[in-house]
Amino acid sequence: MSTAIDLSRSKRLRNERDRFVAFAFAAADLLLEIDAGCTICFASGASLSLTKRTAQDLVGRSVLDLVAPRERPMVRILLQSLARGGRLSPVPVQLVNGDGSAAILGGCRLPTQHDYFYLTFSLPVPTVIIDDRAAHRDPESGLHDKEAFTRLATERLGGERPAKLTVLSLSGLEALRARIDGEISTGLMAAVGRHLRTRSAGGDSAGRLGDGRFGLLHEEPLDADALSRQIGEMSASADPLGEGVAVETSTLDLGHEGISQADAARVLVYAINSYASSTNGEFTVPTLAAGVRQILAETAAKLKDLRGELTAHRFELAFQPIVSLDSRKTQHYEALIRFNENESPADRVQFAEQVGLVAELDLAVTDRAIQTLEENRPSQPQLAIAVNLSGRSLESAIFRSQLDGLIKGRSDLRGRLLFEVTESAIIHNAQDVAVFLQELRRRGFRVCLDDFGSGAVSLDYLHAFAVDFVKIDGKYVRKLDQGGRHAALLQGIVELTRKLGAATIAEMVETDAQRAALKTAGVGFGQGYLFGKPGPLPAAGQVVPKLNLKRRGGYSSW
């Protein structure tokens, strides 16, 4: 009788064991038991397909040998931070198996067996991006960089199924990284990045906004306390002092009456940019959370006012001449937007870019410029006007279609309407934009690359876009009288653009000496206070007055 009971109990235990193993394999492909030193004590499952080794061969090896070298510091930190009775939330890792494939690492630490870890590796991982070296990513965390994340946030927050946004601040992160060695620091940032990414919508909707500042888009409710605790444990495990970082989180509310979901998303991204770029402490997670309603209300009102001004054309255009340095004859005019006299046009344009209205601004200015050309065609048939197009506008297929709608079939505008591509925002889909600009040129609309040399992507744009003019940034003109390397750089720009078939325009020309030097260097055209300041369009036959200014205030590229 006793023997029968023991056999029955043994059978039940085997059934329970088999059931738990079956559950484990339903969610994983490889099961591992490792000790406190990361040595594998037991292995079972698809070891050959995942590691190119048998389960028996894995026993006695370090689990760190299974992952790519750059992943090992991160995995070590994740395991060290796994508390007794805790669970390791799944994270993607790169394997060392010859083909560079990825797997999902999960695991737990039982309260009754605290010296051992139980890990799982799972395949496939079709929706998880693990290539941290991809473009527009923060190289340390593998997360989207600030610009890529804000673009993603604008799309996701304003979509049909709007995501929620949680911001995080890791206070003391930079101090911690200063007192730990480079490998551990690298592992910590990778661990934080993977932790945030796998909790984000689609497994890849998290971004690094700045030092110790992160953003996370998610559709489901987020356990912010658990997230803070887990990141705190990771950082403490990497810290020789055991302190780690203090983590603050806040899920921001998009609710605001009177504006659309899409505009609310734009406003919120504007607030996040302010949070990310603040350096003097006025924007923290608590202040951002406490003031988000006020930020939404104030910025939404400003957005509404700007959209109303653009829609109703409650703005003016000022025109500044671009002239031949040889003959001083006006080649064309640049149209510059002007709002209220007490408001900086540059600030308004910057705000428009930050809240996603710059495409509407560019279209409104183009429309007004076309009206100006029509009104002046009888008296000034050769009048030509250039309008600015932001890189952010040109990235949008909708904007390109709307701009095409303004000029489609307008043969009368050929040679009279020009477009200046500004470098105020980086163009990511350069190939699409290049095709569009080339089509504009084919149809008779000349294109200028504005502010060449002012940013890091000028050469990239010159390589990607075929243009008719290259406008040289004013800093080269201002330093021209210093000679040496400044003159050499300007000469190099002139020679490069000439070989590419483009003419050069120098901006911020103020003196006859600068004009003479630029002409000698081979620059064809100039723009600046020497030839005329922005103002009303001169009437037919009227000469733009020359301004003999020794110095002036700041120029606006708008």
C-alpha positions in Angstrom: 0.0 0.0 0.0 2.8 2.4 1.0 4.7 1.5 -2.2 1.7 2.2 -4.3 1.2 5.6 -2.7 4.9 6.5 -3.2 4.7 5.5 -6.9 1.5 7.6 -7.3 3.2 10.6 -5.6 6.3 10.1 -7.8 4.2 10.0 -10.9 2.4 13.2 -9.9 5.7 14.9 -9.3 7.0 13.8 -12.7 3.8 15.1 -14.3 4.2 18.4 -12.5 7.8 18.6 -13.6 7.0 17.7 -17.1 4.2 20.3 -17.1 6.5 23.1 -15.9 9.1 22.1 -18.5 6.4 22.1 -21.2 5.3 25.6 -20.1 8.9 26.8 -20.2 9.5 25.4 -23.7 6.2 26.9 -24.9 7.7 30.3 -24.3 11.4 29.6 -24.9 13.8 27.5 -27.0 16.7 27.0 -24.6 16.6 26.6 -20.8 19.6 27.2 -18.6 20.4 27.0 -14.9 23.5 29.1 -13.9 25.2 29.6 -10.6 26.2 32.9 -9.0 29.4 32.9 -11.1 27.4 32.7 -14.4 28.6 29.1 -15.0 26.0 26.9 -16.7 25.0 24.0 -14.5 22.2 22.6 -16.6 21.0 23.1 -20.2 18.1 21.8 -22.3 16.5 22.7 -25.5 17.5 23.9 -28.9 21.1 24.5 -28.0 22.5 23.5 -31.4 20.4 25.9 -33.4 21.0 28.8 -31.0 24.6 28.3 -29.9 26.0 25.7 -32.3 26.8 23.5 -29.2 25.1 20.6 -27.6 23.4 21.0 -24.3 26.1 18.8 -22.7 28.8 21.0 -24.2 27.3 24.1 -22.6 27.5 22.8 -19.1 30.5 24.2 -17.3 30.8 27.2 -19.7 30.0 30.8 -18.8 26.6 32.0 -20.0 28.4 35.2 -21.1 30.2 33.1 -23.7 26.9 32.7 -25.6 26.4 36.4 -26.2 28.3 38.9 -28.3 31.3 40.6 -26.6 29.6 44.0 -26.7 26.5 42.5 -25.0 28.4 40.9 -22.0 28.7 43.9 -19.7 25.0 44.5 -20.2 24.0 40.9 -19.4 26.3 40.8 -16.4 24.6 43.9 -15.0 21.1 42.5 -15.7 22.0 39.4 -13.8 23.6 41.2 -10.9 20.6 43.4 -10.5 18.2 40.4 -10.4 17.0 40.3 -6.8 16.1 37.1 -5.0 12.7 36.0 -6.1 12.8 38.5 -9.0 12.2 38.1 -12.7 14.3 39.3 -15.6 12.0 41.1 -18.0 12.8 39.9 -21.6 15.5 41.8 -23.5 17.0 41.2 -26.9 20.6 40.1 -27.1 23.0 39.3 -29.9 24.3 35.7 -29.8 27.7 34.3 -30.7 26.8 31.5 -33.1 28.4 32.4 -36.3 25.4 34.1 -38.0 24.9 37.1 -35.6 21.3 36.2 -34.9 19.4 37.6 -32.0 17.4 36.0 -29.2 15.2 37.2 -26.3 16.8 36.6 -22.9 14.5 36.1 -19.9 14.9 34.6 -16.5 14.2 34.5 -12.8 15.8 33.9 -9.4 13.8 31.7 -7.1 13.5 32.7 -3.4 14.4 29.2 -2.3 17.4 28.8 -4.6 18.9 32.3 -4.4 22.4 31.1 -5.6 21.1 30.1 -8.9 19.5 31.8 -11.9 17.1 30.2 -14.4 17.4 31.7 -17.9 15.6 31.3 -21.2 16.6 32.2 -24.7 13.8 32.5 -27.3 13.6 32.7 -31.1 12.5 34.3 -33.3 12.5 38.1 -32.6 10.9 39.6 -35.8 9.7 42.9 -34.3 12.7 43.8 -32.2 15.5 45.9 -33.6 18.8 45.2 -31.9 21.3 46.9 -34.3 22.3 49.7 -31.9 24.7 51.1 -34.6 21.8 52.1 -36.9 21.6 55.7 -38.1 19.8 58.2 -35.9 20.4 56.2 -32.7 22.3 57.1 -29.6 25.4 54.9 -29.8 25.5 54.1 -26.1 22.0 53.1 -25.3 20.9 51.9 -28.7 17.8 54.1 -28.4 16.5 56.6 -30.9 18.4 59.9 -30.6 16.4 63.0 -29.6 15.5 64.2 -33.1 14.4 60.7 -34.3 12.4 60.1 -31.1 10.6 63.4 -31.4 9.6 62.7 -35.0 8.4 59.2 -33.8 6.5 60.8 -30.9 4.7 63.3 -33.2 3.5 60.4 -35.4 2.5 58.1 -32.6 1.0 60.6 -30.2 -1.2 62.1 -32.9 -2.2 58.9 -34.6 -5.6 57.1 -34.6 -4.5 55.0 -31.7 -2.4 57.5 -29.7 0.3 56.2 -27.5 1.1 57.4 -24.1 4.4 59.1 -23.3 6.5 58.6 -20.2 9.6 60.7 -19.5 12.4 59.6 -17.2 15.2 61.4 -15.4 18.1 59.4 -14.0 19.6 61.7 -11.4 23.2 61.0 -10.7 23.8 59.0 -13.9 26.8 61.0 -15.2 28.4 61.0 -11.7 28.0 57.2 -11.6 29.5 56.7 -15.0 32.5 58.9 -14.0 33.3 56.5 -11.1 33.0 53.2 -12.9 35.2 51.8 -15.7 34.4 52.1 -19.3 33.2 48.5 -19.9 30.8 48.6 -17.0 29.6 52.1 -18.0 28.9 50.8 -21.6 27.1 47.8 -20.2 24.9 49.9 -17.9 23.8 52.2 -20.8 23.1 49.2 -23.0 21.1 47.6 -20.2 19.0 50.7 -19.6 18.4 51.1 -23.3 17.3 47.5 -23.8 15.1 47.7 -20.7 13.3 50.8 -22.0 13.0 49.6 -25.5 11.4 46.3 -24.7 8.8 48.1 -22.6 7.9 50.5 -25.4 5.3 50.2 -28.1 6.4 47.8 -30.8 9.6 47.0 -28.9 11.4 50.1 -30.4 9.7 53.3 -29.3 12.1 54.7 -26.7 14.6 57.5 -27.0 17.5 59.2 -25.2 16.7 62.9 -24.9 19.9 64.0 -23.2 22.2 63.2 -20.3 20.1 61.1 -17.9 16.9 62.0 -19.8 14.8 59.4 -21.6 11.4 59.1 -23.3 9.2 56.0 -23.7 6.1 55.6 -25.9 3.7 52.9 -24.8 0.1 51.9 -25.6 -0.6 49.8 -22.5 -0.5 51.2 -18.9 3.1 51.3 -17.6 4.1 50.3 -14.1 6.3 53.3 -13.6 7.3 52.3 -10.0 8.5 48.9 -11.2 10.4 50.5 -14.1 12.1 53.0 -11.7 13.0 50.2 -9.3 14.4 48.0 -12.0 16.6 50.7 -13.4 17.7 51.7 -9.9 18.7 48.1 -9.2 20.7 47.9 -12.4 22.6 51.1 -11.6 23.2 50.0 -8.0 24.7 46.7 -9.2 27.1 48.6 -11.4 28.1 51.1 -8.7 31.0 50.2 -6.4 29.3 52.4 -3.8 26.0 50.6 -4.2 24.2 53.9 -4.6 23.1 53.9 -8.3 20.8 56.6 -9.6 17.5 58.1 -8.5 14.9 57.5 -11.1 11.9 59.9 -11.6 9.2 59.2 -14.1 6.0 60.9 -15.3 3.4 59.8 -17.8 2.3 63.0 -19.6 -1.3 63.7 -20.3 -2.3 64.8 -23.8 -5.9 65.8 -22.8 -6.6 69.4 -23.7 -9.9 70.8 -24.9 -10.0 73.0 -28.0 -7.2 71.5 -30.1 -6.9 68.3 -32.1 -5.1 65.2 -31.0 -2.4 65.9 -33.7 -1.9 69.4 -32.5 -1.8 68.3 -28.8 0.9 65.8 -29.9 2.9 68.7 -31.5 2.6 70.8 -28.4 3.7 68.0 -26.1 6.7 67.3 -28.2 7.6 71.0 -28.0 7.4 70.7 -24.2 9.6 67.6 -24.3 12.2 69.4 -26.5 12.3 72.2 -23.9 12.8 69.5 -21.2 15.5 67.8 -23.1 17.5 70.9 -23.9 17.2 72.6 -20.5 20.6 72.9 -18.7 19.9 75.1 -15.7 17.4 72.9 -14.0 14.1 74.7 -14.7 12.7 71.6 -16.4 12.7 68.4 -14.3 10.4 65.5 -14.5 8.3 66.8 -11.5 8.1 70.3 -12.9 7.3 69.0 -16.4 4.6 66.7 -15.0 3.1 69.4 -12.7 3.1 72.0 -15.4 2.2 70.0 -18.5 -1.4 71.2 -18.5 -0.1 74.8 -18.4 2.5 74.1 -21.1 -0.2 72.5 -23.3 -2.6 75.4 -22.8 0.0 78.2 -23.4 1.7 76.5 -26.3 -1.6 75.4 -27.8 -2.8 79.0 -27.8 0.5 80.1 -29.5 0.1 77.3 -32.1 -3.5 78.3 -32.7 -2.5 82.0 -33.2 0.3 81.1 -35.6 -1.9 78.8 -37.7 -4.6 81.5 -37.8 -2.0 84.0 -39.1 -0.7 81.7 -41.7 -4.2 80.6 -42.9 -5.5 84.2 -43.1 -2.1 85.5 -44.5 -1.8 87.9 -41.6 1.9 88.4 -42.3 4.0 90.4 -44.6 7.0 89.6 -46.9 10.1 91.6 -46.9 12.4 91.3 -49.9 16.2 91.4 -49.9 18.1 91.7 -53.2 20.6 89.2 -54.5 22.9 91.0 -56.9 25.7 90.3 -59.3 29.0 91.3 -57.7 30.3 92.4 -61.0 27.5 94.6 -62.3 25.5 95.1 -59.0 22.4 94.3 -61.0 19.7 92.5 -59.1 19.5 88.8 -59.9 16.4 88.0 -57.8 15.0 88.8 -54.3 14.7 86.6 -51.3 11.3 86.7 -49.6 11.5 86.9 -45.8 8.5 86.5 -43.6 7.5 89.2 -41.1 4.9 89.1 -38.4 4.1 91.7 -35.7 6.8 94.3 -35.4 7.5 93.3 -31.8 8.1 89.7 -32.7 11.2 88.0 -34.0 10.5 86.2 -37.3 13.3 83.8 -36.5 11.7 82.8 -33.2 8.3 82.3 -34.9 9.9 80.1 -37.6 11.8 78.1 -35.0 8.6 77.6 -33.1 6.8 76.5 -36.3 9.5 73.9 -36.9 9.3 72.6 -33.3 5.5 72.2 -33.3 5.3 70.8 -36.8 3.8 73.9 -38.5 6.7 74.9 -40.7 5.3 73.1 -43.7 2.2 75.3 -43.4 4.4 78.4 -43.0 6.5 77.4 -46.1 3.3 76.9 -48.2 1.8 80.2 -47.0 5.0 82.1 -47.9 5.2 80.4 -51.3 1.6 81.3 -52.0 2.1 84.9 -51.1 5.3 85.1 -53.2 3.3 83.7 -56.2 0.7 86.4 -55.7 3.4 89.0 -55.6 4.8 87.7 -58.9 1.4 87.8 -60.5 0.7 91.3 -59.3 4.0 92.7 -60.6 4.1 90.7 -63.9 2.8 93.6 -66.0 5.3 96.1 -64.7 8.2 93.7 -63.8 8.0 90.6 -66.1 11.6 89.7 -65.2 11.0 89.8 -61.4 12.2 86.7 -59.6 11.6 85.7 -56.0 13.2 83.0 -53.9 11.4 81.4 -50.9 12.8 79.3 -48.1 11.8 75.6 -47.7 12.7 73.9 -44.5 14.3 70.5 -44.6 11.5 69.4 -42.2 8.9 70.5 -44.8 10.7 68.8 -47.7 10.8 65.5 -45.8 7.0 65.3 -45.9 5.4 63.7 -48.9 2.2 65.6 -48.1 4.1 68.9 -48.2 5.8 68.0 -51.5 2.4 67.2 -53.0 0.8 70.4 -51.7 3.7 72.5 -53.1 3.4 70.7 -56.4 -0.3 71.7 -56.4 0.6 75.4 -56.0 2.9 75.4 -59.1 1.4 72.7 -61.3 0.7 74.0 -64.8 2.2 77.5 -63.9 4.6 77.9 -66.8 4.6 81.6 -66.1 6.5 81.0 -62.9 9.4 79.2 -64.5 12.6 81.1 -63.9 10.8 83.6 -61.7 10.1 81.4 -58.6 13.2 79.9 -56.8 13.4 77.7 -53.8 16.1 77.8 -51.1 16.6 74.7 -49.1 17.5 75.6 -45.5 19.6 73.6 -43.1 17.5 74.4 -40.0 16.4 70.7 -39.8 18.2 67.6 -41.0 16.7 65.8 -44.0 16.6 62.0 -43.4 15.0 60.8 -46.6 17.5 62.7 -48.8 16.8 60.4 -51.8 13.1 61.3 -52.0 13.9 65.0 -51.6 16.6 64.8 -54.2 14.1 63.4 -56.8 11.6 66.1 -55.9 14.2 68.9 -56.2 15.4 67.6 -59.5 11.9 67.5 -60.9 11.5 71.2 -59.8 14.6 72.1 -61.7 13.5 70.1 -64.8 10.3 72.2 -64.8 12.2 75.5 -64.7 12.3 76.3 -61.0 15.9 77.0 -59.8 17.0 75.6 -56.5 19.5 77.1 -54.0 21.2 75.4 -51.1 21.1 77.9 -48.3 23.6 78.6 -45.5 26.3 76.3 -46.9 28.9 75.7 -44.3 26.8 76.5 -41.3 26.1 72.9 -40.3 27.5 69.4 -40.3 25.4 68.2 -43.2 26.2 70.9 -45.8 28.5 68.6 -47.8 26.0 65.7 -47.6 23.3 68.0 -49.1 25.7 69.2 -51.8 26.4 65.6 -52.7 22.7 64.5 -52.6 21.0 67.5 -54.3 21.7 69.0 -57.7 21.2 72.7 -57.3 21.6 75.9 -59.3 23.0 78.1 -56.5 24.9 77.6 -53.3 24.6 80.4 -50.7 27.8 80.7 -48.6 27.2 81.2 -44.9 27.9 84.7 -43.7 30.6 83.6 -41.2 33.0 83.1 -44.1 32.3 86.6 -45.4 32.7 88.2 -42.0 36.1 86.5 -41.5 37.3 87.1 -45.1 39.5 90.1 -44.1 41.4 87.8 -41.7 42.8 86.0 -44.8 44.6 82.7 -44.3 42.5 79.7 -43.7 39.2 81.6 -43.9 40.0 82.8 -47.4 41.2 79.4 -48.4 38.0 77.7 -47.2 35.9 80.2 -49.1 38.0 79.6 -52.2 37.6 75.9 -51.8 33.8 76.2 -51.6 33.8 78.3 -54.8 35.9 75.8 -56.7 33.8 72.9 -55.5 30.5 74.4 -56.4 31.8 75.5 -59.8 32.8 71.9 -60.6 29.3 70.8 -59.7 27.8 73.4 -62.0 26.4 75.7 -59.4 26.8 79.5 -59.0 27.7 80.9 -55.6 26.0 83.6 -53.5 27.7 85.2 -50.5 25.5 86.5 -47.8 26.0 89.2 -45.2 28.1 91.4 -47.5 28.5 94.8 -45.9 31.5 96.5 -47.4 33.0 97.3 -50.8 36.2 95.6 -49.6 34.3 92.4 -49.0 32.6 92.7 -52.4 36.0 93.1 -54.1 37.5 90.1 -52.2 34.5 87.9 -53.0 34.6 88.8 -56.6 38.3 88.0 -56.8 37.6 84.6 -55.2 35.1 83.9 -57.9 31.9 84.4 -56.1 29.2 85.4 -58.6 26.5 87.0 -56.4 26.1 88.7 -53.1 23.4 89.5 -50.6 23.7 91.8 -47.6 23.2 95.3 -46.3 25.8 96.7 -48.8 23.2 96.1 -51.5 20.0 96.6 -49.6 18.2 95.5 -46.4 14.9 93.5 -46.4 11.9 95.7 -47.1 9.1 96.4 -49.6 9.6 95.3 -53.1 11.0 98.2 -55.2 8.7 99.5 -57.9 9.7 99.0 -61.6 12.8 101.1 -62.4 13.4 101.9 -58.7 17.0 101.4 -57.5 17.4 99.6 -54.2 19.3 102.1 -52.0 22.8 101.2 -50.9 23.3 101.1 -47.2 26.7 102.2 -46.0 26.7 100.4 -42.7 29.8 99.7 -40.7 28.0 97.2 -38.5 24.5 96.0 -37.9 22.5 93.7 -35.7 21.9 90.0 -36.3 20.7 88.8 -39.6 17.8 86.5 -39.9 17.8 83.7 -42.4 14.1 84.2 -42.6 
